[in-house]
Amino acid sequence: MSKVAVLGAGSWGTALSIVLADNGHSVRLWTYRKEQAEAINATYRNEKYLDADIPEQIKACHELKQAVDDVSAIVMVVPTKAIRDVCKELNNTLTHRPTIIHATKGIEPGSLKRISQVIGEELARYDSEDIVVLSGPSHAEEVGKRLPTTVTVSSLNTQHAAYAQDLFINESFRVYTSDDMIGLELGGALKNIIALGAGISDGLGYGDNAKAALITRGLAEIARLGVSLGANPLTFLGLPGVGDLIVTCTSHHSRNWRAGNLLGRGQKLDEVLDQMGMVVEGVRTTQAAYQFAREQQIEMPITEGLYTILFEDKQPGDVVEQLMNRNKREEMNDISAFSSDSRPQ
């Protein structure tokens, strides 16, 4: 069995550590907070982030060198904004070349880079082609309880993808492989925007009809942008697209849905983020996608509307009214991104 370092002791990092431990691997769960590491090792719980018992094969540590020494794989689950800093620290720490797997769902504002691109840019001995991404419909709360979950891994290095599949797959955590790394990363990141919108819709009391429309039209936006950047349109009809959208837009487990719900109920963004106490990736991703859409000249009215709510202090009800009163359209033309002919050549 393998020695694996999981960097990031939030809910998702803890849940993935449990999967790895269940498969017999020795896991080092890294957090930069010494008191958190000590509490996990003393109680076998990570109370703030996940309601689950932590197996004995998982040892928490706060020193990065201790976490990554002699491991065969590193699973990065830190927030998007911390990826570069952690990679720079790894450059000063790593003395060997383990497989890098990331499970962070975001896009870096400003640079507009996917997480694999950021890692490949910052880690001195790696290219983005070496990195594996893990994504799909997967609430940490359910993974921690061993409830049936299915995800996808992808890498331009097919051997690395197969290794990651073998590392994680078990009877409650099924893992597929895909050759569409771009689609996998974009689907996982962009769905958080639509989940914010779904939470706002619920917070406004708009009901299931509105949310169904939001999810469907949101999927069209994700596909339009994804295809323009080289993704396979069919990826967005699979686990990283429709699957992740459903689970994130319809569940109280989703922190993006919860944040949107509070916004829909009238709270301001700063108040919401303070109340959440955890990273809400959809906020930064909305900023990045809005910039992407303008640069690529891709029509993304839901994303643009959410951007005005988050960063221009527009009222959610006014934005919904604006979306409902857009010019008449023909639906099939609007979802042409799913055509096999639409992928850039």
Beta strands, then each sheet from edge to edge (+ up, - down):
strand 1: 3-7
strand 2: 26-30
strand 3: 58-61
strand 4: 73-76
strand 5: 99-102
strand 6: 132-135
strand 7: 149-154
strand 8: 173-178
sheet 1: 3+ 2+ 1+ 4+ 5+ 6+ 7- 8-
end
